[in-house]
Each structure stands twice: as structure tokens, then as C-alpha cells.
Amino acid sequence: MSTNNLIRMANQIGGFFESMPDRQEALEGIVMHLKKFWDPRMRRDFLAMVDGDAHGQIKDIVLEAMRLHRAILI
């Protein structure tokens, strides 16, 4: 899957969870959604984007979720 598609999808997921009043629940929800619905290759590629130059295109809430709960996706 292309870089742009993964970032777009992650940002859409982040946008959905961003509206939740409980920030911690939202951050966990983002990561659990990726774990449940993205295959390991997609998760691995996305984490590489988070670590690389593409992180500037990723919503802050998604980046925060990755920093706090990254181990769940590995």
C-alpha cells in the first residue's frame, strides 16, 4: 500500500477518535484499531513512516498514540 494511502487512513482513524472526550481512551483506540484491522506489513510500514520524514503529514493525535502505545503494534 502506498505511503499516501496509509497516512490518509491513519489520519481518518485519528480524526474519528480525536472527538472522544477521554484522550487516553482515544489514543488507545487508535492503536487498537490499527492492530485489529491493519495487517502486520501495513503496521510495520506505517511505523517506519512515523519514524521517517513522513511524520509531518500525520495528525498529532496519531503520532502521540504511536509514541505511547507503539509496542502493541509490533
Order of alpha helices (4+ residues) and beta strands (2+ residues): alpha-alpha-alpha-alpha
